[in-house]
Amino acid sequence: MTTTFDYTEEEKRNPLGNNSLSPRAKFFQRSLYKEVIYPEDVVKPLDSWYDKNLFGRFDQNQNVIVPFRTNLAQIQYAVRPNMFCLNFVNRAFTDFVEHMKTAYMTNCISRAGNPAMFDIKASLAYFSWNSSWLNHRNNIINAFIDNYNPKFSAPIKNFNDFKVVFAAYLKNMSLRMPITRTSFILSPFASTFGSGLKIAIDQLNAGDDSIKYQQFISDPNFNFFIRAAKKYGFLVDKYTPWVLTYDLFTNASLSYINYYLTADGEQITEQNFFDTFYYKSHESDLDIIRNFVKVAYEKFVTRKPIYEEEKAFRREKCNDFSTLSAKFRASPGEDLMTTQELIDLYIQLRYNEVNQAGPSVLKTKKRAYEIYRLDGASGLEQAKLNVSAFVDETYKNFIYPVNYGQLNPSLDITELSDIVDTVAETAVVIQSTSY
């Protein structure tokens, strides 16, 4: 294997990579770990840093997906109660844990090894993308309220005033970070554990290569551990070897997936798997954005219930003057954005979130209006779903190369290299902006 540097045997035995190193030293150490430290003659690991960092967040057609909560199961072997993963993953994990326990009891593995690999307990598992997105949403709302300055706009008296100002704020922020939940799930802000396919058996510093090497890679049981994990459908993460990811559609994983059936009682296949265990994120985007604006106004009125209104007076023989009077903003009610306003905002947000790389906003709006009008005969909710699907499809192809084709959702069959991440990969924290 060709390497970036000529590494000494001492360097190979003592990786020192960590986030506190100088850029030059960090590059050397990260190259060392990537190219040499993780053994080549073992089961191929999951590369979550340089390759499959978005595994579990989309289906084979690049639809961003969210697991159905009804398909989650509580993990039996865990450090604390109420830890969950997808039901078939839980079955496989239970069998894997018991297999490693048996190996230890029968002296098939060294008793001097790291107990985390034979007395296995889940330390971290499913973490809801909805929960993390709500935190993200609330941070965005709070940033708006904190930095709202009426000097730069007309006073906000009611929801109709608010939605105009807040929509402009969201459009501005979407140039720098994800606003829609769909884009958020593909961003670094979203936990990698939101798919229900990952279980961590420890929580260590992923930035410290010496910890990975000493506690896992150089452990006498590591090779047995990763081979056993593979037997039950799991791959070990190369850069966090205490994290197990379920590899979909291998023979091992299918043996557990096939314990379950679709809602229609059919055998689960690669074609119907995602519709059984996940729903498409974009299907809820329009309602989520509508609620986003509604909740923002409620929080705004709660924190800043009063606005000042200026009234001018004119006198014949004296200078004109004005007075300021304090008034209460209109209480939140059932006021909502119109469907057209909602569609317009959603399209602009998605367009900005892909770095304005797709078809023009104007062109997309015209087609979205047509879809909503023509499909409205089938019901307004279906029309909304069709619009969101169209907008998602319009800008989805720019998440990955247009000619990328259908993605193979299995980790172990096809290499998915040179993936282009979303704009959110380089997202910055919310910066103070006055509105």
N, C-alpha and C positions, 0 to 999 in steps of 0.2 A: 504493500500500500504506500502511495506517495504521501509524504507529510510536508507540512509547511516549514517545519524546522527539523534539525537533527537533534532529537531529544536524547539526553543521557539516561542511563539506567537509573541513576539516582532520581532524576526528575520524574521518570515513569513511576517510581515507587512513592513519590511524595508530591502529588499535585497540590498546588498552593493557590489556585484560583479563588478569588473573592471579589466583591464589589468595591473594596477599598483600595485596590491596586491602581497604579498609574495606567493610563490608556495603553501604553506600550507593553507593560507587564501583564495587564489583563488580557490583551490580545494573544500573547504568548501562552498564557495559562489556559485560556479558553480553547485555543487550538490544540494544546496538549490533551485536554480532556476529550474534546470532540474526536480527535484522530487516533489516540493511543490508549487512554486510561480505560475506557469502557471496552471490554474484551470483544474481539471479532468472532471468536470461535464458539459463541453461545447463541441462544435464541435471539433473533433480531429484535431490538427494543423499539419502543415508540419514541420517535423524535419529536417532542412537543415544542422545541425551541426553534428549529430551523425548517421543519417540514409540516407536520400535521397539527399545527397549533389550533386549528379550528375544527378538529374532528368532534363530531357529536352535535354541532351547531347547525347543520344543514343536511337536507336529504340529497339523494342522487341527482336531483334536478336543481340544486342550489337554492331551494326554498329554506329559509331560516325556520327552525322548528323549536317547539317547546314541549316537554314531556307532559302527558296527561297525569295529573296527580293521582288519579284512580289506579294507575299502573305502578305506583310506588309501593314498596314493601319495607317494613322495619327490619333493620339488620340485627341478627341474633348476636353475633360476635362483635361487640362494639365497646368502646371505652365509656360510653354513656348512653342512656336511653334515647329514643326518638331520633335515631339516625336512619336515613332512608337511601334507597337506590331503586332502580327499576326492578320489578319482581323477578325476571329471569336472571338478572345480575346477582340478586340476592341468593337465589338457589345455587348458582355456580360458586359464589363466594363462600357459602356455608360448606359446600363439599370440599372446596380448596383448603379451607381452614382445618377441617377435620382430617384431610389427607396429610397435611403438614404435622398435625398433632400425632397422628399414627406413625409417621416417619421418625419423629423424635422419640416416641415411646419404644419403637422397635430398633433403635440405634442405627437407622438408615442414614442419619445425618449427625453431624458433630454436635455434641451438647455444649461445646465451647463457643458456638456461634452466637450471633445477635438474636436474642429472644424474640424480637419483632418479626422474625421470619419463620418461627415455628410455633410460638404462642400468639397467633395473629389476632389482632382486634382492629376494627375500623376506627380510625382516629378522625377522619374527615370524609364526608360523603356528600350526598345531594345538597346543593345550596340553590334555592329558588332564584331564577333569573328575574321573576316578577318582583321579588322582594328587593333585590339589588337595584333593579330599574326604578322602583318607587323611591328608594333612597336617592338615587341619581336625580330623579324628577324633582324631589323636594329641595335638593341642593340648588338646582337651577331656579326654582321658584324663589327660594330665600335670597339668592344672589340678585334677582330682579328687584325684590322688595327693598333689600338693603341699599341698593344703588339707585333706586327710583328718585329722580329729581324733577319736580314739576316745572322747573324753570325751562326745561328743554322741550316741553310739550304742554298742550292745553290740559287743564285740570281733569282728572279722571273722576267723573261723577257717578257713573253706573257701569254695568257690564258692557254695554255697547261701546263706551269709550275705552274701557279696559282691553277688550279683545283686540282692538286695532293696535294699541301700543304693545301689548304682550306678544302678539303674532309677529310684529316687527323684531322684537327682541329674540324670539325663538329662531327666526330666519337668520339673524346675525350670528347667533350662537352655533347654529347648525353648520356653519362654515368651519368651525373649529372642533366640534365634538358631536357625538350622536345625540339626537333628540328623540327620534322615534325608537320604540322598543326594539324593532327589527334590527336597526343599525347598532343599537346598544349591545345586543347579544353577540354581535360579531366583533365588538371592540374589546380592548384590554380592560375596560371597566367591569366587564361581566366575568364572574367566576367560571373557571374551567370545569367546575363540578356541577354546573347547572343542567347537564345533559342526562344525569342519572346513570351514567356509564362508568364513572370513576369512583374509586375508593382509595384513600390514603391510609396506610397502616402505621404511619408515624407523621410527625410534623416537625421537620428539621429545616435548617437554613439552606434553601436551594441555591443560594449564591456562593456557598462554601464547598469547593470541590474536595477538600480534604475530608469533610464529614461524609460525603457520598462514598469516597474511596474506602475510608477506614471502617465505616459501619455497615456498608453493604457490598460494594464491588470486591473488596479483598477478603470478605468473609468466607470461611470454608464451605458454607452452605448456599452461597449465592447462586451457583450454577444449578443446583438442585431446585432451588426456590423458583428461578425463572422458568425452568423446564416444567415444573409442576403447575405454575401459573398458566403457562401456555396450554397445558392439558385441559384446563378448565375454562379456557376461552379468554384469558387475560394476557395482556402484554405489560411488561415493566417499562416505565418511563426512563429513558436514557439519562435525563438530566435531573430527575427526581425519582430515584429507584425505589422509593417507598410508596409510589403511586401506581396503582393498578388501573388499567383502562380495558374495558371489555371490547374485544375485537369482533365486530359484527360479521356474520355470515361465513365464518370458518366452520368446519365440521364440528369442532368442539362447542362453539357458541350456539350453533343451530340446534344441537341436541338439547339445550336448555330453553331456547326460544320456542321450540316446538312443544313444550309443555302447555303452551297457551294457544288460543284460537282467536280469530277476529270476532267482531261483534256479530257477524253472520254465521259463526260457527265453522269458518273455513280454516284450513291449514295456513300458517303464516309463512310467507315467502319474501324474497327480496323486494318484490313488487308492492306488496301490501303492508310490509313491516312498519313503515313510517306512519302510514295512516292509522295503524292500530295503536301505536305507542306514543305518537306525537301529533300535535296540530301545527298548522302553519302560522307563524307569528304575524304575518301581514294581514291575516283575516280579522284581527282585532285592532289593527293600527288606527283606523279612523275613529272608532269609539274611544280608544285610549287617548288620542289627541284631543278629542272633544272634552273628555273628562279632565285632561291635563289643564286646559284653559279654565274650565269651571272651578277646579280645586284651587288654581292659582288666584282666581278672583276672591274666593272665600277666604284664603289666607291673607290676601292683600287687605281686604276690608277689616278683617280681625285685627291686624297689626296697625293699619293706618286708616281708621274709620272716618277721619275728618279731612276735608279739603278746604282751601281758601278760595273764595270767589271775590274778584275785584269788581266794584261798581263805580262807574265814573259819574261825576256831577258837573254841570256847567252853570256858571253864574254870569250875569250880564256885566257887572262892574268889577268882579274879582276874578282871580285866576281859577281855572278849572281845578278840581281836586277829585280824588278817588278814595274809597274806603275798602278795606278787606273785611269780609265776614266769614266766619267759620260755619261750614255746613257738613252734615253727615252724608257720606256716600250711600247710594242705594244699597239696600241689603241684598245679599245673594238670593236669587229666586230660581225659577225654572228657565230663565233666559239661557239660550244655547246659541252656538254658532249655527248659521244656516248651512245646509248641505254644500252649497257652492263655496262658501267661505272655508268650510272644512276641507273640501277637495283641493282648493287652491293652496291652502297652507300645507297640506300633506305632500302635494307634488313638489312645492318649493323646498320643503325640508329634505325629501329624498334626493332631489336634484343636488342640493348643496352637500349632502352627506357622501355623495360619490364624487366630490370635487368638481361638480358641474360638468361631468364628462359625458352624460347621456344626451338624448334628444332635448330640444329646447323646452322650457317650461310652457310656453305658449302652445306649441304643438301638442304636448302631452295633455294640457288642460282641455283643448278642443276635443280630443278623442275621448277623454274621460267623461266630459259632459254628454257626448253622444251615447256612450255606454250606459250611463245612468238614465238617460231619457228613454233609450230603446229597451233596456232591461227592466225599467220600472214597472212594466206591465206584469212582470213575474213576482213583484213585491219589492218594496224599498230596501229591505234588508239584503235580499239577494243582489239587488242592483249595487249596493254598497260593497258587497263582497267582490263582485265582478270588477268594480272600479279599483279596489285595493289590489286585486290580483293583477290587473293591467299595469298599474303604477309600479308594483313590485317587479313585474317582468321587464318593464321598460328600463329600470335602473339596476336590476339584479345582475345583468351580464357584465357590469363594470366592476363588480366585486372581484371577479376572476376574469382572466382573458376571455374575450368573446368567443374565440375558437377553441376554448378549453373542452367543450363537449360535456357529456354526462360524467359526473364524478362518481368513482367507485367508492362506496361508503365503507369498504373493508380496509383495514389498516395493513393487512398482511399480503395483499395481492398486487396492488398497483401503487407505485411511487407517485405521490402528488407533490412534485417539487416546483420551485419558482412560483409559489402562490402569491398573488398580489393581495395584500390585506386591505381593509377598508381605510378610509380617511382617519378613522378613530385611532389607528395604531400610533399616529403621531399627534394625538389629541393633547391639548393643554388643559390645565385646570381652568375653571371659570375665572375670567379676568374681570376686574371691576369696570363696569360700563355704566354711564349715566343715561337715563331715559327720561 
